[in-house]
């Protein structure tokens, strides 16, 4: 931005809908929001150039959560590159603290020291990983207690929303439903994990290093030390770790304590960085950490057949793999939780009326979510199919933010788009059901991988959509198409007979096909009986097959299969409720 602005808000990640609203109420609607995550997609030189274009009377570095305080020194240094006249920090309580360019420059010394320490931790991690890669998997014995150590060693900043929050919370809560005690080790808050779990916070670093990637290894080694101190005097039956970039704490702890390691593998973080973000500076080290985790895990849990096939190709024995898609908590994603008046209030909140047909997308606007394809479809409908939009009273609600937001904004920068589209921004995961309940149809326009490899995902939003009992339009793409069958498949003709009598659960369209996506949206927007029937069928399927209790039952059965005696925990370990059968 080269034009002069009164007040620029600079953050490292997109701010949540709620925090943005508080900022607007406090400072007025004239603030201009910029997040470094969008600018960081380019080279460092281009990032500096983009920052130099920022001219403002005041620039505030916004920190939405306590974990993000580690980003402050770097953000303050970046703020000094801008042409803002006054600089300040604003935290989640809206407290403000001014800083000068000179003071920010002093952060350089601390940053250099932290970067050196992180580089040494990276080196130590490489040495340890190479040694572990040569070592055989340990012969583990389950602990004598019913306690599980759940390790979420992701170094997260900003609002925790999206499928990862639902996955972590769903598995953790369902392990406890199965009769296990849970020690939850995580950075930040407890997400949606309930109070039955004993919560152990993993303190984030006070300052990030440069390159930022090296902070992952420093944090990983600190995680190991902190968790070891707790577990040394605590008997656990097994360790469950969600795979995260460069982190091998679960392997080191499993070997030290002699208990099994269950690894949750949702895909290669190194591959994701290379293909969906900025390639890692230390790609080989991150890939080595993944190899070590896969080699030493006694059981590996994954969410799609594509990922299972990848693991088999990497030499993992079939009996060590449990494959089960992502799932839902049926109590959380239940449309009956929301009254007609509550849904009407949500509609008023986003500016839509009771007679509008709301088509909703929710997600983190990632590379594979297809939100840019959806934006192109909306653009075409506004420009070329305005009469049809008005006749259907069709409106669009896009919830989320992230990498593709700039493309979405560009596509929707057309006259009158705001009449038909509301960009809600990021909302906490616990708020998602409220918006879905107020919608009429739900959209999952995922796209394939740009490199031609198979789509390996299991979108959590898909199962959340199903559980909410709304009509779904989705891409016919690997697991998505497999789960949402039988279906109305476009291009094609609507099945003969009464809508939904054939058990169809969704409308499927070719991935990336804007014309077919429009056709599917207009089909459901204009046929309430069809979308209601699809919604009923989808909810029944979700409850009968895709709850987190089903997922955890598969994990415990996998532990039985590899001789780790899961069934000694009692009958509850494999149960699902009658409503979930």
C-alpha positions as CSV (number, residue, x, y, z in Angstrom):
1,X,0.0,0.0,0.0
2,X,1.6,3.3,-1.1
3,X,-1.3,5.6,-0.1
4,X,-1.2,7.3,3.3
5,X,-3.3,5.6,6.0
6,X,-4.3,6.9,9.4
7,X,-3.8,3.7,11.3
8,X,-2.3,0.4,10.1
9,X,-2.6,-2.8,12.2
10,X,0.3,-5.2,11.5
11,X,0.1,-8.8,12.6
12,X,2.0,-12.0,11.8
13,X,-1.2,-14.0,11.1
14,X,-4.8,-13.1,10.2
15,X,-6.7,-11.8,13.2
16,X,-9.9,-13.4,14.3
17,X,-13.3,-12.0,13.6
18,X,-13.8,-11.1,17.2
19,X,-10.5,-9.4,17.7
20,X,-10.9,-7.4,14.5
21,X,-14.3,-6.2,15.7
22,X,-12.9,-5.1,19.0
23,X,-10.1,-3.2,17.2
24,X,-12.7,-1.5,14.9
25,X,-14.9,-0.6,17.9
26,X,-11.9,0.9,19.7
27,X,-10.2,2.7,16.8
28,X,-13.0,3.2,14.3
29,X,-13.5,1.6,10.9
30,X,-10.6,3.4,9.3
31,X,-8.0,1.0,10.3
32,X,-6.1,-1.0,7.7
33,X,-5.1,-4.6,8.5
34,X,-2.0,-6.2,7.1
35,X,-0.6,-9.6,8.0
36,X,3.0,-10.7,7.4
37,X,1.8,-14.3,6.5
38,X,0.5,-12.9,3.2
39,X,3.5,-10.8,2.5
40,X,5.9,-13.7,3.5
41,X,4.9,-15.7,0.4
42,X,7.5,-13.6,-1.5
43,X,11.2,-13.3,-1.1
44,X,12.7,-11.3,1.8
45,X,13.7,-8.5,-0.5
46,X,10.2,-8.2,-1.8
47,X,8.9,-8.3,1.8
48,X,11.1,-5.4,2.7
49,X,9.9,-3.5,-0.4
50,X,6.3,-4.1,0.5
51,X,6.8,-2.9,4.1
52,X,8.5,0.2,2.7
53,X,5.3,1.0,0.8
54,X,3.4,1.3,4.1
55,X,2.8,4.9,5.0
56,X,0.7,5.7,8.0
57,X,0.3,8.2,10.9
58,X,0.3,5.2,13.3
59,X,1.2,1.6,13.0
60,X,0.2,-0.9,15.7
61,X,1.8,-4.4,16.0
62,X,-1.1,-6.6,17.1
63,X,-0.7,-9.6,19.4
64,X,-3.9,-11.6,19.8
65,X,-2.7,-14.3,22.1
66,X,0.1,-14.8,24.7
67,X,2.0,-17.4,22.6
68,X,2.4,-14.8,19.8
69,X,4.5,-12.6,22.2
70,X,7.5,-14.6,20.9
71,X,6.9,-12.8,17.5
72,X,7.0,-9.3,19.0
73,X,10.8,-8.6,18.5
74,X,10.7,-9.7,14.9
75,X,7.4,-7.8,14.2
76,X,8.8,-4.6,15.9
77,X,11.9,-4.9,13.7
78,X,9.8,-5.2,10.6
79,X,7.6,-2.3,11.7
80,X,10.7,-0.1,11.7
81,X,11.1,-0.7,7.9
82,X,7.7,1.0,7.3
83,X,7.2,4.7,6.9
84,X,4.8,5.0,9.8
85,X,5.3,8.0,12.0
86,X,4.3,6.4,15.3
87,X,4.8,2.8,16.4
88,X,3.1,0.9,19.1
89,X,2.2,-2.6,20.3
90,X,-1.4,-3.5,21.1
91,X,-2.3,-6.7,22.9
92,X,-5.4,-8.9,23.3
93,X,-6.7,-6.6,26.1
94,X,-6.3,-3.6,23.8
95,X,-3.5,-2.2,26.0
96,X,-1.1,0.0,24.0
97,X,2.6,0.5,24.4
98,X,4.7,2.8,22.2
99,X,8.1,1.9,21.0
100,X,10.8,3.7,19.0
101,X,12.8,2.6,16.0
102,X,15.9,2.7,18.2
103,X,14.4,0.5,20.8
104,X,13.3,-2.0,18.2
105,X,16.8,-2.0,16.7
106,X,18.1,-3.3,20.0
107,X,16.0,-6.4,19.5
108,X,18.6,-7.3,16.9
109,X,21.1,-8.2,19.5
110,X,18.7,-10.5,21.4
111,X,17.6,-11.9,18.0
112,X,21.1,-12.8,17.1
113,X,21.7,-14.5,20.4
114,X,18.5,-16.5,20.1
115,X,19.3,-17.4,16.5
116,X,22.7,-18.8,17.6
117,X,21.0,-20.9,20.3
118,X,18.4,-22.2,17.9
119,X,21.1,-23.1,15.3
120,X,22.9,-25.1,18.0
121,X,19.7,-26.9,18.8
122,X,19.2,-27.6,15.1
123,X,22.7,-29.1,14.9
124,X,22.0,-31.2,18.1
125,X,18.7,-32.4,16.6
126,X,20.5,-33.5,13.4
127,X,23.0,-35.5,15.3
128,X,20.3,-37.2,17.4
129,X,18.1,-37.9,14.4
130,X,20.9,-39.5,12.4
131,X,21.6,-41.7,15.4
132,X,18.0,-42.6,15.8
133,X,17.7,-43.4,12.1
134,X,20.4,-46.1,12.6
135,X,18.8,-47.5,15.7
136,X,16.2,-50.3,15.8
137,X,12.7,-49.7,17.1
138,X,12.6,-50.4,20.8
139,X,10.6,-53.2,22.2
140,X,8.1,-51.3,24.2
141,X,5.8,-52.6,27.0
142,X,2.6,-50.7,27.9
143,X,2.6,-49.0,31.3
144,X,0.5,-50.5,34.1
145,X,-1.8,-47.4,34.4
146,X,-4.7,-46.3,32.2
147,X,-3.0,-43.0,31.6
148,X,-2.0,-41.7,28.2
149,X,0.4,-38.8,27.4
150,X,-1.0,-36.8,24.5
151,X,1.8,-34.7,22.9
152,X,0.8,-31.7,20.7
153,X,4.2,-30.1,20.1
154,X,3.0,-27.7,17.4
155,X,4.4,-24.2,17.8
156,X,1.2,-22.4,17.0
157,X,0.5,-18.7,16.9
158,X,-2.7,-16.7,16.5
159,X,-6.3,-18.1,16.6
160,X,-6.5,-21.8,16.9
161,X,-9.2,-22.8,14.4
162,X,-9.8,-25.3,11.7
163,X,-9.6,-29.1,11.3
164,X,-6.5,-29.6,13.5
165,X,-8.3,-28.2,16.5
166,X,-11.3,-30.5,16.0
167,X,-9.0,-33.5,15.4
168,X,-6.8,-33.0,18.5
169,X,-9.8,-32.3,20.7
170,X,-11.9,-35.1,19.3
171,X,-9.2,-37.8,19.7
172,X,-8.3,-36.5,23.2
173,X,-11.9,-36.5,24.5
174,X,-12.7,-39.8,22.9
175,X,-9.6,-41.5,24.5
176,X,-11.1,-40.3,27.9
177,X,-14.5,-41.6,26.8
178,X,-12.8,-45.0,26.3
179,X,-11.9,-45.1,30.0
180,X,-8.4,-43.6,29.8
181,X,-6.9,-40.8,31.8
182,X,-5.2,-38.1,29.7
183,X,-2.2,-35.9,30.2
184,X,-2.4,-33.2,27.6
185,X,0.9,-31.5,26.7
186,X,0.4,-28.6,24.4
187,X,1.6,-25.0,23.7
188,X,-1.2,-22.5,24.3
189,X,-4.6,-23.4,25.7
190,X,-6.4,-26.7,26.0
191,X,-8.4,-26.1,22.7
192,X,-11.7,-28.0,23.0
193,X,-10.3,-30.8,25.3
194,X,-12.6,-31.0,28.3
195,X,-11.7,-30.6,31.9
196,X,-11.2,-34.3,32.5
197,X,-7.8,-34.0,31.0
198,X,-4.8,-33.0,33.1
199,X,-3.4,-30.0,31.2
200,X,0.3,-29.3,31.0
201,X,1.3,-26.2,29.1
202,X,4.5,-26.3,27.0
203,X,5.8,-22.7,27.3
204,X,6.4,-21.2,23.8
205,X,9.8,-19.4,23.3
206,X,10.0,-15.8,24.4
207,X,11.5,-14.9,21.1
208,X,11.7,-16.6,17.7
209,X,15.0,-17.1,15.9
210,X,16.0,-16.4,12.4
211,X,15.4,-18.4,10.3
212,X,12.1,-18.9,12.1
213,X,12.2,-22.6,11.1
214,X,15.1,-23.2,13.6
215,X,12.8,-22.2,16.4
216,X,10.9,-25.5,15.8
217,X,14.0,-27.5,16.8
218,X,14.7,-25.4,19.8
219,X,11.1,-25.7,20.9
220,X,11.1,-29.4,20.2
221,X,14.1,-30.0,22.5
222,X,12.5,-27.9,25.2
223,X,9.3,-30.0,24.8
224,X,11.3,-33.2,25.4
225,X,12.9,-31.8,28.6
226,X,9.6,-30.4,30.0
227,X,7.6,-33.6,29.2
228,X,10.3,-35.9,30.5
229,X,10.3,-34.1,33.9
230,X,6.6,-34.8,34.2
231,X,6.6,-38.3,33.0
232,X,9.7,-39.5,34.9
233,X,7.5,-40.0,38.0
234,X,4.3,-40.7,36.1
235,X,3.3,-44.1,34.8
236,X,1.7,-43.9,31.3
237,X,0.4,-46.7,29.2
238,X,1.5,-45.2,25.9
239,X,2.4,-41.9,24.3
240,X,0.3,-40.4,21.5
241,X,1.9,-37.7,19.4
242,X,0.5,-35.6,16.6
243,X,3.3,-35.4,14.1
244,X,4.7,-31.8,13.8
245,X,7.5,-30.1,11.9
246,X,11.0,-31.3,13.0
247,X,9.7,-32.7,16.3
248,X,10.7,-36.2,17.5
249,X,10.0,-35.8,21.3
250,X,7.6,-38.8,21.2
251,X,10.3,-41.1,19.9
252,X,12.9,-39.9,22.5
253,X,10.4,-40.3,25.3
254,X,9.1,-43.6,24.2
255,X,12.6,-45.0,24.1
256,X,13.6,-43.5,27.5
257,X,10.4,-44.7,29.3
258,X,10.1,-48.0,27.4
259,X,6.4,-47.4,26.5
260,X,4.7,-47.6,23.1
261,X,4.5,-44.6,20.8
262,X,1.4,-44.0,18.7
263,X,2.1,-41.5,16.0
264,X,-0.7,-39.5,14.3
265,X,0.5,-38.8,10.7
266,X,-1.6,-36.4,8.6
267,X,0.9,-36.0,5.9
268,X,4.5,-34.8,5.4
269,X,5.0,-31.3,6.8
270,X,8.2,-31.0,4.7
271,X,6.1,-31.8,1.5
272,X,3.4,-29.3,2.5
273,X,6.0,-26.5,3.0
274,X,7.6,-27.2,-0.3
275,X,4.4,-27.5,-2.3
276,X,1.9,-25.3,-0.5
277,X,4.0,-22.6,1.2
278,X,7.6,-21.5,1.3
279,X,10.1,-24.3,1.0
280,X,12.0,-25.1,4.2
281,X,15.6,-23.9,4.6
282,X,16.4,-27.2,6.3
283,X,14.1,-29.5,4.3
284,X,16.3,-32.5,4.7
285,X,16.3,-32.2,8.5
286,X,12.5,-32.0,8.6
287,X,12.2,-35.0,6.3
288,X,14.7,-36.9,8.5
289,X,12.6,-36.2,11.6
290,X,9.5,-37.6,9.8
291,X,11.5,-40.7,8.8
292,X,12.6,-41.2,12.4
293,X,9.0,-40.8,13.8
294,X,7.7,-43.3,11.2
295,X,10.5,-45.7,11.9
296,X,10.1,-45.8,15.6
297,X,6.4,-45.5,16.1
298,X,4.8,-48.7,17.3
299,X,1.5,-47.7,15.7
300,X,0.8,-45.0,13.0
301,X,-2.6,-43.5,12.7
302,X,-3.5,-41.8,9.5
303,X,-6.7,-40.5,7.9
304,X,-6.8,-41.6,4.3
305,X,-6.0,-44.5,2.1
306,X,-3.6,-42.3,0.1
307,X,-1.5,-41.7,3.2
308,X,-1.7,-45.4,4.1
309,X,-0.3,-46.2,0.7
310,X,2.5,-43.7,1.2
311,X,3.5,-45.3,4.5
312,X,3.5,-48.8,2.9
313,X,5.8,-47.5,0.1
314,X,8.1,-46.1,2.9
315,X,8.4,-49.6,4.3
316,X,5.9,-49.5,7.2
317,X,4.4,-52.9,7.9
318,X,0.6,-53.0,7.3
319,X,-0.1,-54.2,10.8
320,X,1.5,-51.0,12.2
321,X,-0.9,-48.7,10.3
322,X,-4.4,-47.7,11.4
323,X,-6.4,-45.8,8.7
324,X,-9.6,-44.0,9.7
325,X,-11.0,-40.7,8.3
326,X,-11.4,-37.5,10.3
327,X,-14.6,-37.4,12.3
328,X,-16.8,-35.2,14.4
329,X,-18.1,-34.9,18.0
330,X,-21.9,-35.5,17.5
331,X,-22.8,-33.4,20.5
332,X,-20.9,-30.4,19.2
333,X,-22.1,-30.6,15.6
334,X,-25.8,-31.1,16.2
335,X,-28.2,-28.8,14.4
336,X,-30.8,-29.3,17.2
337,X,-28.6,-27.2,19.5
338,X,-29.7,-24.1,17.7
339,X,-33.2,-22.7,17.7
340,X,-34.9,-21.0,14.8
341,X,-34.5,-17.7,16.7
342,X,-30.8,-18.3,17.3
343,X,-30.3,-19.0,13.6
344,X,-32.2,-15.9,12.7
345,X,-30.0,-13.9,15.0
346,X,-26.9,-15.3,13.4
347,X,-28.3,-14.3,10.0
348,X,-29.0,-10.8,11.1
349,X,-25.4,-10.6,12.5
350,X,-23.9,-11.3,9.1
351,X,-26.4,-9.1,7.3
352,X,-28.6,-11.7,5.7
353,X,-32.4,-12.0,5.9
354,X,-34.8,-14.9,6.8
355,X,-35.7,-15.6,3.2
356,X,-32.1,-15.7,1.9
357,X,-30.6,-19.0,0.9
358,X,-27.1,-19.0,2.5
359,X,-24.3,-21.1,0.9
360,X,-21.4,-21.3,3.4
361,X,-17.7,-22.2,3.2
362,X,-15.6,-22.5,6.3
363,X,-11.8,-23.2,6.4
364,X,-8.4,-21.7,6.7
365,X,-8.2,-20.7,3.0
366,X,-5.3,-23.1,2.4
367,X,-3.8,-24.3,-0.8
368,X,-6.1,-27.3,-1.2
369,X,-9.4,-25.8,0.1
370,X,-10.4,-24.4,-3.3
371,X,-11.8,-21.2,-1.8
372,X,-10.2,-19.3,-4.8
373,X,-12.2,-21.5,-7.2
374,X,-15.4,-20.7,-5.2
375,X,-14.6,-17.0,-5.3
376,X,-14.3,-17.2,-9.1
377,X,-17.7,-19.0,-9.2
378,X,-19.3,-16.2,-7.1
379,X,-17.7,-13.6,-9.3
380,X,-19.1,-15.2,-12.4
381,X,-22.6,-15.5,-10.8
382,X,-22.6,-11.8,-9.8
383,X,-21.4,-10.6,-13.2
384,X,-23.3,-12.9,-15.4
385,X,-26.1,-14.6,-13.5
386,X,-27.4,-11.7,-11.3
387,X,-31.1,-12.5,-12.2
388,X,-30.6,-16.1,-11.1
389,X,-29.0,-15.0,-7.8
390,X,-31.8,-12.7,-7.1
391,X,-34.5,-15.2,-8.0
392,X,-32.9,-17.8,-5.7
393,X,-32.2,-15.2,-3.0
394,X,-28.8,-16.8,-2.9
395,X,-26.1,-15.4,-0.6
396,X,-22.6,-16.6,0.3
397,X,-20.9,-16.7,3.6
398,X,-17.1,-17.3,3.6
399,X,-15.7,-18.0,7.0
400,X,-11.9,-18.0,7.5
401,X,-8.7,-16.4,6.3
402,X,-5.3,-17.4,5.2
403,X,-3.0,-17.9,2.2
404,X,-5.7,-17.6,-0.4
405,X,-7.5,-14.6,1.0
406,X,-5.7,-12.1,-1.3
407,X,-7.0,-14.1,-4.3
408,X,-10.5,-14.2,-2.9
409,X,-10.5,-10.4,-2.3
410,X,-9.2,-9.8,-5.8
411,X,-11.9,-12.0,-7.4
412,X,-14.7,-10.3,-5.4
413,X,-13.5,-6.8,-6.1
414,X,-16.4,-6.1,-8.4
415,X,-19.5,-3.8,-8.1
416,X,-22.3,-5.1,-5.8
417,X,-20.4,-8.2,-4.6
418,X,-20.9,-7.2,-1.0
419,X,-24.7,-7.5,-1.6
420,X,-24.2,-11.3,-2.1
421,X,-21.1,-12.2,-0.1
422,X,-20.1,-11.8,3.5
423,X,-16.4,-12.4,4.4
424,X,-16.6,-13.3,8.1
425,X,-12.9,-13.8,8.8
426,X,-11.6,-16.3,11.3
427,X,-13.8,-17.6,14.0
428,X,-12.9,-19.9,16.9
429,X,-13.6,-23.6,16.3
430,X,-16.2,-23.7,19.0
431,X,-18.2,-21.0,17.1
432,X,-18.3,-22.9,13.8
433,X,-21.5,-24.9,14.4
434,X,-23.5,-21.8,15.0
435,X,-22.7,-20.4,11.6
436,X,-23.2,-23.8,9.9
437,X,-26.6,-24.2,11.6
438,X,-27.7,-20.8,10.2
439,X,-26.8,-21.9,6.6
440,X,-28.9,-23.7,4.0
441,X,-26.1,-25.4,2.0
442,X,-22.4,-26.0,2.6
443,X,-19.6,-25.9,0.2
444,X,-16.4,-28.0,0.0
445,X,-14.7,-27.0,-3.4
446,X,-11.4,-28.8,-2.7
447,X,-8.8,-29.0,-5.5
448,X,-6.1,-31.6,-6.3
449,X,-2.4,-31.2,-5.7
450,X,-0.6,-29.0,-8.2
451,X,2.2,-31.5,-8.6
452,X,-0.2,-34.2,-9.8
453,X,0.2,-36.4,-6.7
454,X,-2.9,-37.9,-5.2
455,X,-5.1,-35.8,-2.8
456,X,-4.2,-37.2,0.6
457,X,-6.5,-35.1,2.8
458,X,-9.5,-36.0,4.9
459,X,-11.1,-32.6,5.4
460,X,-12.6,-32.3,8.8
461,X,-15.1,-29.7,7.5
462,X,-16.6,-32.4,5.3
463,X,-17.7,-34.4,8.3
464,X,-18.8,-31.3,10.2
465,X,-21.0,-30.4,7.3
466,X,-22.5,-33.9,7.2
467,X,-23.3,-33.8,10.9
468,X,-25.1,-30.5,10.6
469,X,-27.7,-32.0,8.3
470,X,-27.4,-29.4,5.5
471,X,-27.1,-30.0,1.7
472,X,-23.5,-30.2,0.6
473,X,-21.8,-29.4,-2.7
474,X,-18.3,-30.9,-2.8
475,X,-15.5,-31.8,-5.2
476,X,-15.5,-35.4,-6.3
477,X,-11.9,-35.9,-5.2
478,X,-10.4,-39.0,-3.6
479,X,-11.7,-39.5,-0.1
480,X,-14.2,-36.7,-0.4
481,X,-15.9,-38.5,-3.3
482,X,-15.7,-41.9,-1.6
483,X,-17.3,-40.6,1.7
484,X,-20.1,-38.7,0.0
485,X,-21.6,-41.5,-2.0
486,X,-24.2,-42.3,-3.1
487,X,-24.4,-38.8,-4.6
488,X,-25.9,-36.6,-7.2
489,X,-22.9,-36.4,-9.6
490,X,-22.6,-33.5,-12.0
491,X,-22.5,-33.2,-14.9
492,X,-25.4,-35.5,-15.1
493,X,-29.1,-35.8,-14.5
494,X,-30.9,-35.8,-11.2
495,X,-31.8,-39.4,-10.2
496,X,-35.3,-40.4,-10.9
497,X,-37.8,-40.7,-8.0
498,X,-38.3,-38.7,-4.9
499,X,-35.4,-36.5,-3.8
500,X,-33.1,-38.4,-1.4
501,X,-34.9,-41.8,-1.8
502,X,-31.7,-43.3,-3.2
503,X,-29.8,-42.4,-0.1
504,X,-27.7,-39.7,-1.8
505,X,-25.8,-37.5,0.7
506,X,-24.4,-34.7,-1.4
507,X,-23.9,-33.1,-4.8
508,X,-20.5,-33.9,-6.3
509,X,-18.8,-31.8,-9.0
510,X,-15.4,-32.1,-10.7
511,X,-12.6,-30.4,-8.8
512,X,-11.7,-27.0,-10.0
513,X,-14.7,-26.8,-12.5
514,X,-16.3,-23.4,-11.9
515,X,-19.2,-24.1,-14.3
516,X,-20.2,-27.4,-12.5
517,X,-19.7,-25.8,-9.1
518,X,-22.2,-23.0,-10.1
519,X,-24.6,-25.7,-11.4
520,X,-24.4,-27.6,-8.1
521,X,-24.9,-24.5,-6.0
522,X,-27.9,-23.4,-8.0
523,X,-29.4,-26.9,-8.0
524,X,-29.5,-27.1,-4.2
525,X,-30.3,-23.4,-3.7
526,X,-33.4,-23.9,-5.8
527,X,-34.6,-27.2,-4.4
528,X,-35.2,-27.2,-0.7
529,X,-36.7,-30.7,-0.7
530,X,-33.5,-32.1,-2.2
531,X,-31.1,-30.3,0.1
532,X,-33.1,-31.3,3.1
533,X,-33.1,-35.0,2.0
534,X,-29.4,-34.9,1.3
535,X,-28.8,-33.3,4.7
536,X,-30.8,-36.0,6.6
537,X,-28.9,-38.7,4.8
538,X,-25.6,-37.1,5.4
539,X,-26.2,-36.6,9.1
540,X,-27.3,-40.3,9.5
541,X,-24.1,-41.4,7.7
542,X,-21.9,-39.2,9.9
543,X,-23.4,-40.5,13.2
544,X,-23.2,-44.1,12.1
545,X,-19.6,-44.1,10.9
546,X,-17.7,-40.9,11.4
547,X,-17.5,-39.9,15.1
548,X,-14.3,-39.6,17.1
549,X,-15.4,-42.6,19.1
550,X,-15.3,-44.7,16.0
551,X,-11.8,-43.3,15.2
552,X,-10.4,-44.0,18.6
553,X,-12.0,-47.5,18.7
554,X,-9.9,-48.2,15.5
555,X,-6.8,-46.9,17.2
556,X,-7.3,-49.2,20.2
557,X,-8.0,-52.1,18.0
558,X,-4.7,-51.4,16.2
559,X,-2.9,-51.5,19.5
560,X,-4.5,-54.9,20.2
561,X,-3.4,-56.1,16.7
562,X,0.3,-55.3,17.4
563,X,0.2,-57.0,20.8
564,X,0.0,-53.9,23.0
565,X,-3.1,-55.2,24.9
566,X,-5.5,-52.3,24.5
567,X,-8.4,-54.5,25.6
568,X,-7.2,-54.8,29.1
569,X,-8.6,-51.3,29.7
570,X,-12.2,-52.7,29.7
571,X,-15.2,-52.9,27.6
572,X,-15.6,-49.1,27.1
573,X,-12.5,-49.0,24.9
574,X,-14.4,-50.1,21.8
575,X,-17.9,-48.9,22.5
576,X,-19.8,-46.4,20.5
577,X,-23.2,-45.1,21.5
578,X,-26.4,-46.3,20.0
579,X,-26.8,-43.0,18.2
580,X,-23.4,-43.5,16.6
581,X,-24.1,-47.1,15.3
